[in-house]
Amino acid sequence: MVVPLLFACTTVGPDYHLPKQAAYHSPDANGPLQGQNSPAVTIAPVPDDWWRLYDDPKLDNLVEQALRKNADLRVAAANLRRAIALYHEVEAENLPEMRVSAAAERTQIAGESFLMTEKLPVLNVGNFAIGVSYLVDFFGKLARADEAALASAEASGAALDMARVGVVAQTVRAYVQGCAATRELEVAEHQLALQERGVEVTRKLVTAGRGQPNDLLRAQSQAESLRAALPRFRAEKEAAAYRLALMLGKPPAALTNEEAACAKEPRLRQALPLGDGGALLRRRPDVRQAERELAAATAKIGVATADLYPSIRIGASAGLNGLLADMPSAPTVHWGFGPLITWTLPTNGVRPRIHGLEAGADAALARFDSVVLTALGETQTALSAYTRELERNASLRTARDRADQAAQQSRQLYHAGRSPYLASLDADRTLASADAALAASDTQVALNQIQLFMALGGGWQNAPKVESITATEDTQ
């Protein structure tokens, strides 16, 4: 009777498949990205180590350190190890269960328990038993539990990859922000130096009676306004160094000057590679994580559905029970073999629990669609911001070149005696302002590049293993 049941095992609950109507399968989601016709980008595949496109060895080393030592990555890696351990724990439910027990005691048994009125003598009794049982997964409860646990572990793996994407982007961003703050500080100091020269010239003109005191006050006010901007750039430079230290998994004081030193933002040596929408969705770890969470939610429905059916366990046991002096004689031997069938009638909330898990799967599908659409929206937004800032940067660069030409001509006219010194100084100040605007735009271009690379979801492939420090590590 039991053998036919073993060969008739089935798996209840829905089999997982990604619905055809999911946003992931939409042709529009898998087609070309809007704005990819810009000369600043290309449809070439996004490289795994995208930060190497900057050709900056120091940056490469910083990213390598962050991928190995970042504290957030250690958290994600530990969560993955825990998810894998839980999967193996669930998987072990498929193995036979073995029980061994042994006991020995000196005891006096109550005579009345044997319907005797006299007192029984004190005895030495013992018991030894060994049993093996196996839960027949007749309705696939264990199989569905395995599916759910495996999908959850894979989701944790995707979460680790997504954390890597963020750590790489934040490390590069902190480095670039430090470079930008250094450059903008130099430009601001140059502006201040020019303005202080203007203050000195104006003071001499006022002393000589050829200028108005208000002109001197106005020049001094402009100088102090420029001086007030310097602490902001210094603070930005220091903050970038502190963020970089955080990404590297070390205290701010442990970051060396050599690691933080940078005078100019790194630049791409080629057009930024994009790929297409389909490659984006396959590459983004958060999309993969949401899909695996949907698979886990679907499998849990089968786990709950199996509770509607009987549980069948095949077992065998053998042992010794009796007086210690008689062991292991035949009268003390006992054994048994056979199936154990238990069935709890579904009146304890099983069906509502199934309905709740079905709703959870619907929510997981909706979240998966949301993640897909968010990935596409983030990428398109980052691409638009990058290309538009490049257009603005080109105009500012042209303006800066024109201001440079004007400053050179003003200096020539001044040296030829055909223009006052203040006119030449004003032209230099205009050039310095154009340099400042261009430097700020260069910074924004670099940050937009990083944001676009982050939206594209690269940087987790071929990452080095995260260095872990266990809480149970022997510190003696």
VOPAGU-2260 file (C-alpha; in pm, 1 decimal, decimal comma):
REM VOPAGU-2260
SITE   aa  ch    i         X         Y         Z
SITE  MET   A    0       0,0       0,0       0,0
SITE  VAL   A    1     283,8     242,0      88,2
SITE  VAL   A    2     503,9     165,2    -214,7
SITE  PRO   A    3     247,9     282,3    -474,5
SITE  LEU   A    4     209,0     602,6    -276,0
SITE  LEU   A    5     583,6     667,4    -294,9
SITE  PHE   A    6     576,3     650,4    -673,0
SITE  ALA   A    7     264,5     865,4    -695,5
SITE  CYS   A    8     418,6    1171,1    -529,8
SITE  THR   A    9     306,1    1503,8    -667,4
SITE  THR   A   10     386,6    1868,6    -602,3
SITE  VAL   A   11      98,8    2092,5    -507,8
SITE  GLY   A   12      88,8    2467,5    -552,8
SITE  PRO   A   13     165,7    2680,1    -859,8
SITE  ASP   A   14     479,1    2616,7   -1064,9
SITE  TYR   A   15     680,8    2936,3   -1093,7
SITE  HIS   A   16     718,0    3117,7   -1422,2
SITE  LEU   A   17     755,1    3485,3   -1495,5
SITE  PRO   A   18     419,5    3604,6   -1633,5
SITE  LYS   A   19     419,7    3707,6   -1997,7
SITE  GLN   A   20     251,3    4035,8   -1908,5
SITE  ALA   A   21     535,2    4134,7   -1673,2
SITE  ALA   A   22     704,6    4463,3   -1759,1
SITE  TYR   A   23    1031,2    4270,5   -1798,6
SITE  HIS   A   24     901,0    4116,3   -2123,8
SITE  SER   A   25     777,6    4443,1   -2274,3
SITE  PRO   A   26     938,5    4517,4   -2614,6
SITE  ASP   A   27     972,1    4882,5   -2513,2
SITE  ALA   A   28    1167,4    4779,8   -2202,3
SITE  ASN   A   29    1409,1    4567,9   -2405,1
SITE  GLY   A   30    1468,5    4809,9   -2691,9
SITE  PRO   A   31    1717,1    5093,6   -2741,0
SITE  LEU   A   32    1747,9    5360,1   -2473,6
SITE  GLN   A   33    1619,0    5705,7   -2561,2
SITE  GLY   A   34    1900,3    5953,8   -2615,5
SITE  GLN   A   35    2160,1    5696,4   -2717,5
SITE  ASN   A   36    2219,5    5886,4   -3043,4
SITE  SER   A   37    2428,6    6143,5   -2857,9
SITE  PRO   A   38    2793,2    6139,6   -2970,7
SITE  ALA   A   39    2893,8    6123,4   -2604,0
SITE  VAL   A   40    2752,4    5771,0   -2566,1
SITE  THR   A   41    2765,7    5443,8   -2754,9
SITE  ILE   A   42    2554,7    5127,8   -2765,0
SITE  ALA   A   43    2861,1    4915,2   -2684,3
SITE  PRO   A   44    2818,5    4680,5   -2384,5
SITE  VAL   A   45    2891,7    4823,8   -2040,9
SITE  PRO   A   46    3227,5    4680,8   -1921,5
SITE  ASP   A   47    3234,1    4492,9   -1592,5
SITE  ASP   A   48    3496,2    4725,8   -1440,4
SITE  TRP   A   49    3358,4    5052,7   -1577,3
SITE  TRP   A   50    3575,1    5272,5   -1353,4
SITE  ARG   A   51    3883,3    5153,9   -1544,6
SITE  LEU   A   52    3760,6    5361,0   -1839,0
SITE  TYR   A   53    3903,2    5661,0   -1651,2
SITE  ASP   A   54    4253,2    5511,3   -1679,5
SITE  ASP   A   55    4339,1    5623,6   -1325,2
SITE  PRO   A   56    4550,6    5366,7   -1132,8
SITE  LYS   A   57    4485,4    5536,5    -799,6
SITE  LEU   A   58    4109,4    5515,4    -854,9
SITE  ASP   A   59    4142,2    5148,7    -954,0
SITE  ASN   A   60    4322,9    5076,1    -627,5
SITE  LEU   A   61    4064,6    5262,5    -418,1
SITE  VAL   A   62    3775,4    5069,6    -574,1
SITE  GLU   A   63    3960,6    4741,9    -518,0
SITE  GLN   A   64    4003,1    4829,1    -148,9
SITE  ALA   A   65    3638,2    4926,3    -112,4
SITE  LEU   A   66    3512,9    4602,1    -268,0
SITE  ARG   A   67    3718,9    4403,5     -18,8
SITE  LYS   A   68    3677,4    4603,6     302,4
SITE  ASN   A   69    3358,9    4811,3     291,3
SITE  ALA   A   70    3144,4    4753,1     600,1
SITE  ASP   A   71    2812,7    4756,2     411,0
SITE  LEU   A   72    2945,9    4482,4     184,5
SITE  ARG   A   73    3039,8    4279,8     490,4
SITE  VAL   A   74    2678,4    4307,8     608,5
SITE  ALA   A   75    2545,7    4195,8     269,1
SITE  ALA   A   76    2796,8    3910,4     249,4
SITE  ALA   A   77    2698,0    3791,1     599,0
SITE  ASN   A   78    2329,9    3803,7     500,9
SITE  LEU   A   79    2410,1    3588,5     198,9
SITE  ARG   A   80    2593,5    3333,1     412,8
SITE  ARG   A   81    2295,8    3321,3     648,4
SITE  ALA   A   82    2053,5    3270,0     357,8
SITE  ILE   A   83    2268,2    2987,0     222,5
SITE  ALA   A   84    2279,5    2824,7     567,0
SITE  LEU   A   85    1899,1    2845,9     590,8
SITE  TYR   A   86    1870,8    2685,3     248,8
SITE  HIS   A   87    2091,4    2395,7     357,5
SITE  GLU   A   88    1884,1    2365,4     675,3
SITE  VAL   A   89    1565,5    2331,5     469,3
SITE  GLU   A   90    1738,6    2097,6     227,4
SITE  ALA   A   91    1836,9    1870,8     516,7
SITE  GLU   A   92    1466,9    1804,0     584,4
SITE  ASN   A   93    1478,7    1571,7     282,9
SITE  LEU   A   94    1724,1    1340,4     461,7
SITE  PRO   A   95    1623,7    1052,9     693,8
SITE  GLU   A   96    1599,4    1146,9    1058,9
SITE  MET   A   97    1781,8     926,1    1311,1
SITE  ARG   A   98    1718,6     914,2    1684,4
SITE  VAL   A   99    1924,0     736,6    1949,6
SITE  SER   A  100    1833,2     721,4    2316,5
SITE  ALA   A  101    1974,3     539,3    2616,0
SITE  ALA   A  102    1878,6     540,9    2982,1
SITE  ALA   A  103    1959,9     345,9    3297,9
SITE  GLU   A  104    1814,4     394,3    3643,9
SITE  ARG   A  105    1758,9     228,9    3976,8
SITE  THR   A  106    1390,4     248,8    4044,3
SITE  GLN   A  107    1100,5     112,6    4237,4
SITE  ILE   A  108     786,4      62,7    4034,8
SITE  ALA   A  109     448,9     107,5    4203,1
SITE  GLY   A  110     277,5    -229,6    4242,5
SITE  GLU   A  111     -67,0     -87,5    4180,1
SITE  SER   A  112      36,6       9,9    3829,6
SITE  PHE   A  113      31,5    -368,0    3769,1
SITE  LEU   A  114    -286,1    -415,7    3982,7
SITE  MET   A  115     -76,9    -564,9    4261,0
SITE  THR   A  116    -118,3    -487,0    4627,2
SITE  GLU   A  117     229,5    -581,3    4745,6
SITE  LYS   A  118     537,2    -365,6    4725,5
SITE  LEU   A  119     771,0    -443,7    4436,2
SITE  PRO   A  120    1148,3    -471,9    4490,0
SITE  VAL   A  121    1394,3    -202,3    4382,8
SITE  LEU   A  122    1521,1    -279,5    4033,9
SITE  ASN   A  123    1793,1    -171,6    3793,3
SITE  VAL   A  124    1622,6    -105,8    3458,7
SITE  GLY   A  125    1746,2      26,6    3131,6
SITE  ASN   A  126    1629,1     134,0    2791,5
SITE  PHE   A  127    1815,7     165,8    2465,1
SITE  ALA   A  128    1648,1     255,6    2136,6
SITE  ILE   A  129    1745,8     357,5    1787,2
SITE  GLY   A  130    1500,8     479,5    1526,8
SITE  VAL   A  131    1509,2     599,1    1169,7
SITE  SER   A  132    1226,8     781,0     994,4
SITE  TYR   A  133    1181,6     946,2     658,6
SITE  LEU   A  134     918,5    1202,2     568,0
SITE  VAL   A  135     773,3    1108,0     230,1
SITE  ASP   A  136     731,7    1432,1      37,1
SITE  PHE   A  137     407,7    1299,1    -110,7
SITE  PHE   A  138     262,3    1641,7    -191,6
SITE  GLY   A  139     585,7    1832,5    -252,0
SITE  LYS   A  140     595,7    2039,9      65,8
SITE  LEU   A  141     968,9    1988,6     107,8
SITE  ALA   A  142    1032,3    2048,2    -262,9
SITE  ARG   A  143     847,7    2379,9    -248,1
SITE  ALA   A  144    1031,4    2473,1      70,4
SITE  ASP   A  145    1359,6    2401,0    -108,1
SITE  GLU   A  146    1250,0    2620,1    -399,1
SITE  ALA   A  147    1160,4    2905,8    -165,5
SITE  ALA   A  148    1483,3    2881,6      34,8
SITE  LEU   A  149    1699,5    2860,7    -277,3
SITE  ALA   A  150    1523,9    3158,9    -436,4
SITE  SER   A  151    1569,4    3357,3    -113,2
SITE  ALA   A  152    1941,0    3272,9    -108,9
SITE  GLU   A  153    1972,6    3383,2    -471,5
SITE  ALA   A  154    1790,7    3706,1    -383,6
SITE  SER   A  155    2045,9    3765,4    -107,6
SITE  GLY   A  156    2322,5    3707,7    -362,1
SITE  ALA   A  157    2166,1    3970,1    -587,0
SITE  ALA   A  158    2140,3    4206,8    -289,1
SITE  LEU   A  159    2514,4    4165,2    -233,6
SITE  ASP   A  160    2576,7    4246,4    -599,8
SITE  MET   A  161    2354,7    4555,1    -571,0
SITE  ALA   A  162    2551,7    4664,1    -265,9
SITE  ARG   A  163    2869,6    4628,5    -472,9
SITE  VAL   A  164    2721,2    4855,1    -741,2
SITE  GLY   A  165    2648,3    5119,6    -479,0
SITE  VAL   A  166    2986,6    5092,6    -308,4
SITE  VAL   A  167    3175,7    5125,4    -637,7
SITE  ALA   A  168    2969,7    5428,3    -739,9
SITE  GLN   A  169    3001,1    5594,4    -397,8
SITE  THR   A  170    3376,9    5533,5    -391,2
SITE  VAL   A  171    3428,1    5685,2    -734,8
SITE  ARG   A  172    3194,1    5972,5    -644,9
SITE  ALA   A  173    3383,7    6052,7    -324,8
SITE  TYR   A  174    3712,8    6047,7    -513,7
SITE  VAL   A  175    3576,5    6270,8    -791,0
SITE  GLN   A  176    3422,1    6512,8    -542,8
SITE  GLY   A  177    3758,9    6548,0    -371,5
SITE  CYS   A  178    3923,4    6617,8    -707,5
SITE  ALA   A  179    3654,1    6870,5    -797,8
SITE  ALA   A  180    3673,6    7051,5    -465,6
SITE  THR   A  181    4052,7    7082,6    -504,6
SITE  ARG   A  182    4019,2    7226,7    -854,5
SITE  GLU   A  183    3736,0    7465,4    -763,8
SITE  LEU   A  184    3933,6    7580,2    -460,9
SITE  GLU   A  185    4228,2    7665,9    -686,5
SITE  VAL   A  186    3999,9    7857,8    -923,2
SITE  ALA   A  187    3842,0    8045,5    -630,1
SITE  GLU   A  188    4184,8    8134,9    -488,5
SITE  HIS   A  189    4286,5    8263,4    -832,3
SITE  GLN   A  190    3970,5    8476,5    -845,7
SITE  LEU   A  191    4047,8    8613,7    -500,6
SITE  ALA   A  192    4407,9    8693,8    -599,3
SITE  LEU   A  193    4283,7    8889,9    -900,9
SITE  GLN   A  194    4030,2    9075,5    -690,3
SITE  GLU   A  195    4294,2    9162,4    -429,8
SITE  ARG   A  196    4509,4    9302,6    -708,4
SITE  GLY   A  197    4208,9    9512,9    -808,6
SITE  VAL   A  198    4172,0    9634,1    -450,0
SITE  GLU   A  199    4537,1    9745,2    -444,5
SITE  VAL   A  200    4504,4    9926,7    -778,3
SITE  THR   A  201    4183,6   10096,4    -662,6
SITE  ARG   A  202    4348,5   10200,5    -334,2
SITE  LYS   A  203    4638,2   10361,6    -523,5
SITE  LEU   A  204    4394,8   10545,9    -750,2
SITE  VAL   A  205    4199,0   10676,0    -450,2
SITE  THR   A  206    4522,0   10783,4    -278,9
SITE  ALA   A  207    4628,9   10964,1    -593,5
SITE  GLY   A  208    4292,2   11139,6    -612,9
SITE  ARG   A  209    4196,1   10961,1    -933,7
SITE  GLY   A  210    3932,3   10730,7    -781,4
SITE  GLN   A  211    3629,3   10740,6    -552,2
SITE  PRO   A  212    3630,1   10588,6    -198,6
SITE  ASN   A  213    3312,2   10399,5    -289,8
SITE  ASP   A  214    3506,7   10217,7    -560,5
SITE  LEU   A  215    3753,3   10095,4    -299,2
SITE  LEU   A  216    3475,8    9980,5     -65,9
SITE  ARG   A  217    3303,8    9797,9    -352,2
SITE  ALA   A  218    3629,1    9623,1    -450,9
SITE  GLN   A  219    3698,0    9524,4     -91,2
SITE  SER   A  220    3342,3    9388,5     -57,6
SITE  GLN   A  221    3387,4    9176,8    -371,0
SITE  ALA   A  222    3717,0    9044,0    -234,6
SITE  GLU   A  223    3559,3    8941,5      95,5
SITE  SER   A  224    3271,3    8770,4     -88,6
SITE  LEU   A  225    3522,3    8564,0    -283,5
SITE  ARG   A  226    3717,1    8489,2      34,2
SITE  ALA   A  227    3396,2    8364,2     197,3
SITE  ALA   A  228    3365,5    8090,9     -69,4
SITE  LEU   A  229    3700,9    7933,5      16,8
SITE  PRO   A  230    3591,8    7758,6     341,3
SITE  ARG   A  231    3305,7    7592,2     153,6
SITE  PHE   A  232    3542,7    7434,2     -97,2
SITE  ARG   A  233    3781,1    7328,4     180,2
SITE  ALA   A  234    3488,4    7170,0     368,3
SITE  GLU   A  235    3378,0    6987,6      52,4
SITE  LYS   A  236    3729,7    6856,5       3,3
SITE  GLU   A  237    3747,6    6732,0     362,9
SITE  ALA   A  238    3398,0    6580,1     346,3
SITE  ALA   A  239    3489,6    6394,1      27,0
SITE  ALA   A  240    3795,3    6249,1     201,4
SITE  TYR   A  241    3582,6    6136,9     496,8
SITE  ARG   A  242    3329,5    5970,3     263,9
SITE  LEU   A  243    3612,3    5798,4      81,9
SITE  ALA   A  244    3747,1    5663,5     410,5
SITE  LEU   A  245    3399,4    5532,0     496,1
SITE  MET   A  246    3380,2    5350,8     162,6
SITE  LEU   A  247    3722,5    5196,0     226,4
SITE  GLY   A  248    3610,6    5067,5     563,9
SITE  LYS   A  249    3854,6    5273,9     770,0
SITE  PRO   A  250    3838,7    5569,9    1012,5
SITE  PRO   A  251    3890,0    5916,3     856,8
SITE  ALA   A  252    4222,8    5953,8    1037,4
SITE  ALA   A  253    4349,5    5635,0     870,7
SITE  LEU   A  254    4308,0    5775,2     518,9
SITE  THR   A  255    4648,7    5882,6     391,0
SITE  ASN   A  256    4706,7    6212,7     211,9
SITE  GLU   A  257    4828,3    6016,3     -88,0
SITE  GLU   A  258    4496,4    5828,0    -113,3
SITE  ALA   A  259    4289,8    6146,4     -92,3
SITE  ALA   A  260    4514,1    6367,7    -307,2
SITE  CYS   A  261    4369,7    6460,3    -647,2
SITE  ALA   A  262    4396,1    6784,2    -844,4
SITE  LYS   A  263    4154,0    6726,8   -1132,5
SITE  GLU   A  264    3856,1    6503,8   -1203,2
SITE  PRO   A  265    3934,1    6189,9   -1406,9
SITE  ARG   A  266    3794,0    6194,0   -1759,7
SITE  LEU   A  267    3663,1    5918,7   -1982,9
SITE  ARG   A  268    3889,7    5830,7   -2272,3
SITE  GLN   A  269    3598,1    5724,7   -2494,0
SITE  ALA   A  270    3224,3    5761,5   -2541,3
SITE  LEU   A  271    3029,2    5624,1   -2248,9
SITE  PRO   A  272    2900,3    5268,4   -2328,3
SITE  LEU   A  273    2529,6    5207,4   -2264,8
SITE  GLY   A  274    2407,5    4883,6   -2418,1
SITE  ASP   A  275    2029,4    4854,9   -2455,8
SITE  GLY   A  276    1727,9    4807,3   -2230,6
SITE  GLY   A  277    1738,2    4428,0   -2240,1
SITE  ALA   A  278    2103,4    4417,0   -2135,4
SITE  LEU   A  279    2028,6    4673,7   -1862,7
SITE  LEU   A  280    1754,5    4458,4   -1707,8
SITE  ARG   A  281    1969,0    4145,6   -1721,2
SITE  ARG   A  282    2261,4    4328,4   -1560,6
SITE  ARG   A  283    2081,2    4516,7   -1280,1
SITE  PRO   A  284    2108,6    4315,7    -956,4
SITE  ASP   A  285    1796,1    4475,1    -806,6
SITE  VAL   A  286    1589,2    4340,3   -1098,0
SITE  ARG   A  287    1733,7    3994,2   -1038,0
SITE  GLN   A  288    1669,6    4025,9    -665,7
SITE  ALA   A  289    1303,6    4121,3    -719,2
SITE  GLU   A  290    1257,0    3830,9    -962,6
SITE  ARG   A  291    1401,7    3581,2    -714,3
SITE  GLU   A  292    1179,5    3722,1    -438,3
SITE  LEU   A  293     881,9    3663,5    -667,4
SITE  ALA   A  294     995,5    3303,3    -719,2
SITE  ALA   A  295    1026,4    3253,1    -342,0
SITE  ALA   A  296     680,4    3400,5    -279,7
SITE  THR   A  297     530,5    3164,0    -540,4
SITE  ALA   A  298     700,0    2857,7    -389,1
SITE  LYS   A  299     569,5    2943,0     -41,0
SITE  ILE   A  300     215,0    2902,6    -171,5
SITE  GLY   A  301     294,0    2536,5    -240,9
SITE  VAL   A  302     438,7    2492,3     108,1
SITE  ALA   A  303     114,2    2615,3     262,3
SITE  THR   A  304    -104,0    2419,8      18,1
SITE  ALA   A  305      66,4    2094,5     119,9
SITE  ASP   A  306     -73,5    2145,4     471,3
SITE  LEU   A  307    -416,7    2061,0     329,4
SITE  TYR   A  308    -303,7    1701,5     273,9
SITE  PRO   A  309    -184,8    1416,4     498,9
SITE  SER   A  310     173,3    1386,3     615,7
SITE  ILE   A  311     329,8    1042,2     564,4
SITE  ARG   A  312     641,3     928,8     748,1
SITE  ILE   A  313     806,6     586,4     709,7
SITE  GLY   A  314     995,7     471,2    1016,1
SITE  ALA   A  315    1172,2     182,4    1181,3
SITE  SER   A  316    1289,0     141,8    1537,5
SITE  ALA   A  317    1464,0    -119,0    1749,8
SITE  GLY   A  318    1601,8    -139,5    2098,8
SITE  LEU   A  319    1626,0    -300,6    2439,4
SITE  ASN   A  320    1398,2    -240,7    2736,6
SITE  GLY   A  321    1396,4    -421,9    3067,6
SITE  LEU   A  322    1614,8    -517,4    3360,4
SITE  LEU   A  323    1978,8    -433,5    3313,5
SITE  ALA   A  324    2076,4    -784,6    3422,0
SITE  ASP   A  325    1866,6    -939,1    3143,3
SITE  MET   A  326    2003,5    -724,6    2861,6
SITE  PRO   A  327    2051,7    -807,7    2579,4
SITE  SER   A  328    1845,3   -1122,3    2604,9
SITE  ALA   A  329    1556,0   -1191,5    2368,1
SITE  PRO   A  330    1280,1   -1086,3    2612,6
SITE  THR   A  331    1423,2    -732,1    2623,6
SITE  VAL   A  332    1436,8    -683,5    2246,0
SITE  HIS   A  333    1172,9    -477,0    2066,3
SITE  TRP   A  334    1143,8    -344,1    1710,5
SITE  GLY   A  335     891,0    -195,1    1474,6
SITE  PHE   A  336     848,0     -83,6    1114,4
SITE  GLY   A  337     574,0      92,5     925,8
SITE  PRO   A  338     421,8     417,5     805,9
SITE  LEU   A  339     282,7     693,0    1021,4
SITE  ILE   A  340       9,0     901,7     862,9
SITE  THR   A  341    -107,0    1224,9    1021,6
SITE  TRP   A  342    -366,9    1460,1     881,8
SITE  THR   A  343    -481,8    1779,9    1041,6
SITE  LEU   A  344    -816,3    1880,7     899,3
SITE  PRO   A  345    -787,7    2223,2     731,9
SITE  THR   A  346    -991,4    2408,7     990,4
SITE  ASN   A  347    -697,2    2590,5    1151,1
SITE  GLY   A  348    -653,5    2878,0     906,8
SITE  VAL   A  349    -462,7    2695,6     633,3
SITE  ARG   A  350    -680,4    2826,4     351,5
SITE  PRO   A  351    -665,8    3189,1     467,9
SITE  ARG   A  352    -288,7    3149,8     495,6
SITE  ILE   A  353    -278,3    3025,6     135,9
SITE  HIS   A  354    -486,4    3321,3      22,1
SITE  GLY   A  355    -252,4    3554,4     208,3
SITE  LEU   A  356      52,2    3402,4      39,6
SITE  GLU   A  357    -119,1    3431,7    -299,8
SITE  ALA   A  358    -171,0    3800,6    -230,7
SITE  GLY   A  359     195,7    3821,9    -128,2
SITE  ALA   A  360     297,0    3671,2    -462,1
SITE  ASP   A  361      81,1    3927,0    -643,2
SITE  ALA   A  362     253,8    4201,2    -445,0
SITE  ALA   A  363     595,3    4053,0    -531,5
SITE  LEU   A  364     502,0    4060,3    -901,5
SITE  ALA   A  365     391,5    4422,8    -872,3
SITE  ARG   A  366     715,4    4507,6    -693,4
SITE  PHE   A  367     913,3    4329,4    -965,1
SITE  ASP   A  368     737,8    4539,4   -1231,2
SITE  SER   A  369     807,8    4850,8   -1024,3
SITE  VAL   A  370    1178,3    4764,9    -998,1
SITE  VAL   A  371    1198,2    4708,6   -1375,2
SITE  LEU   A  372    1028,5    5040,2   -1451,4
SITE  THR   A  373    1239,9    5219,4   -1190,7
SITE  ALA   A  374    1558,4    5079,0   -1343,8
SITE  LEU   A  375    1457,0    5206,9   -1686,7
SITE  GLY   A  376    1344,9    5543,2   -1547,6
SITE  GLU   A  377    1664,2    5594,9   -1346,2
SITE  THR   A  378    1878,6    5513,0   -1647,6
SITE  GLN   A  379    1688,7    5741,4   -1882,1
SITE  THR   A  380    1694,4    6025,4   -1628,0
SITE  ALA   A  381    2067,9    5984,3   -1568,9
SITE  LEU   A  382    2134,3    5966,7   -1944,1
SITE  SER   A  383    1933,8    6284,4   -2006,9
SITE  ALA   A  384    2108,8    6469,8   -1724,1
SITE  TYR   A  385    2449,4    6360,7   -1855,3
SITE  THR   A  386    2395,3    6455,6   -2219,9
SITE  ARG   A  387    2228,2    6788,4   -2134,8
SITE  GLU   A  388    2507,7    6883,6   -1895,8
SITE  LEU   A  389    2755,1    6803,3   -2172,5
SITE  GLU   A  390    2572,5    7050,6   -2395,6
SITE  ARG   A  391    2589,2    7312,2   -2120,8
SITE  ASN   A  392    2955,2    7229,6   -2061,8
SITE  ALA   A  393    3034,7    7284,0   -2430,9
SITE  SER   A  394    2875,0    7631,9   -2419,9
SITE  LEU   A  395    3061,1    7721,0   -2099,6
SITE  ARG   A  396    3387,0    7602,1   -2253,8
SITE  THR   A  397    3325,7    7824,5   -2555,8
SITE  ALA   A  398    3245,8    8116,0   -2324,9
SITE  ARG   A  399    3564,2    8051,0   -2131,6
SITE  ASP   A  400    3771,2    8045,2   -2451,8
SITE  ARG   A  401    3616,2    8374,4   -2560,3
SITE  ALA   A  402    3687,5    8525,9   -2218,3
SITE  ASP   A  403    4047,7    8406,9   -2247,0
SITE  GLN   A  404    4084,3    8575,4   -2585,2
SITE  ALA   A  405    3931,4    8895,8   -2446,3
SITE  ALA   A  406    4168,5    8889,8   -2147,5
SITE  GLN   A  407    4470,6    8843,5   -2373,8
SITE  GLN   A  408    4363,2    9134,0   -2595,5
SITE  SER   A  409    4301,1    9355,7   -2290,4
SITE  ARG   A  410    4650,6    9280,3   -2160,1
SITE  GLN   A  411    4799,3    9364,6   -2499,1
SITE  LEU   A  412    4609,9    9695,2   -2509,8
SITE  TYR   A  413    4721,2    9775,2   -2155,3
SITE  HIS   A  414    5088,4    9704,3   -2233,0
SITE  ALA   A  415    5053,8    9919,0   -2544,0
SITE  GLY   A  416    4918,2   10203,7   -2333,1
SITE  ARG   A  417    4584,9   10204,0   -2511,8
SITE  SER   A  418    4371,9   10075,2   -2222,1
SITE  PRO   A  419    4370,1   10132,3   -1843,7
SITE  TYR   A  420    4489,0    9858,9   -1610,2
SITE  LEU   A  421    4145,6    9820,9   -1449,4
SITE  ALA   A  422    3998,2    9725,2   -1787,2
SITE  SER   A  423    4258,7    9450,0   -1819,6
SITE  LEU   A  424    4190,8    9342,8   -1461,7
SITE  ASP   A  425    3815,3    9328,5   -1529,2
SITE  ALA   A  426    3882,0    9106,3   -1828,3
SITE  ASP   A  427    4092,8    8876,0   -1609,0
SITE  ARG   A  428    3811,7    8862,6   -1352,5
SITE  THR   A  429    3563,9    8773,3   -1626,3
SITE  LEU   A  430    3798,4    8495,1   -1735,2
SITE  ALA   A  431    3828,1    8372,1   -1376,3
SITE  SER   A  432    3447,3    8366,4   -1342,6
SITE  ALA   A  433    3423,0    8170,3   -1666,0
SITE  ASP   A  434    3685,7    7927,4   -1533,1
SITE  ALA   A  435    3481,6    7882,8   -1215,0
SITE  ALA   A  436    3160,1    7816,5   -1406,7
SITE  LEU   A  437    3339,6    7567,9   -1632,9
SITE  ALA   A  438    3500,4    7391,9   -1335,4
SITE  ALA   A  439    3160,2    7354,7   -1168,4
SITE  SER   A  440    3016,4    7214,5   -1490,7
SITE  ASP   A  441    3309,2    6972,5   -1529,7
SITE  THR   A  442    3234,0    6850,2   -1179,8
SITE  GLN   A  443    2868,1    6801,0   -1264,7
SITE  VAL   A  444    2958,1    6613,1   -1583,4
SITE  ALA   A  445    3178,7    6375,5   -1387,0
SITE  LEU   A  446    2910,5    6320,4   -1120,5
SITE  ASN   A  447    2645,5    6262,7   -1387,8
SITE  GLN   A  448    2872,7    6005,5   -1549,9
SITE  ILE   A  449    2896,1    5818,0   -1221,3
SITE  GLN   A  450    2520,0    5837,5   -1168,9
SITE  LEU   A  451    2464,4    5696,6   -1517,0
SITE  PHE   A  452    2711,5    5413,5   -1461,3
SITE  MET   A  453    2536,0    5334,4   -1132,0
SITE  ALA   A  454    2196,3    5330,3   -1305,6
SITE  LEU   A  455    2337,1    5094,6   -1567,8
SITE  GLY   A  456    2406,5    4848,5   -1285,8
SITE  GLY   A  457    2764,1    4747,5   -1359,0
SITE  GLY   A  458    3053,5    4693,0   -1123,1
SITE  TRP   A  459    2957,8    4374,9    -938,1
SITE  GLN   A  460    3091,8    4120,0   -1185,2
SITE  ASN   A  461    3428,2    3964,6   -1102,5
SITE  ALA   A  462    3439,7    4154,9    -772,7
SITE  PRO   A  463    3697,6    4037,8    -516,2
SITE  LYS   A  464    3578,5    3845,7    -213,2
SITE  VAL   A  465    3469,0    4060,5      77,8
SITE  GLU   A  466    3706,4    4033,8     371,4
SITE  SER   A  467    3501,7    3918,7     670,6
SITE  ILE   A  468    3565,5    3946,9    1043,7
SITE  THR   A  469    3354,6    3699,1    1239,5
SITE  ALA   A  470    3197,5    3785,9    1574,4
SITE  THR   A  471    3315,8    3451,1    1712,9
SITE  GLU   A  472    3676,0    3502,8    1607,3
SITE  ASP   A  473    3927,9    3417,1    1880,7
SITE  THR   A  474    4091,9    3742,6    1991,8
SITE  GLN   A  475    4329,2    3595,2    2246,8
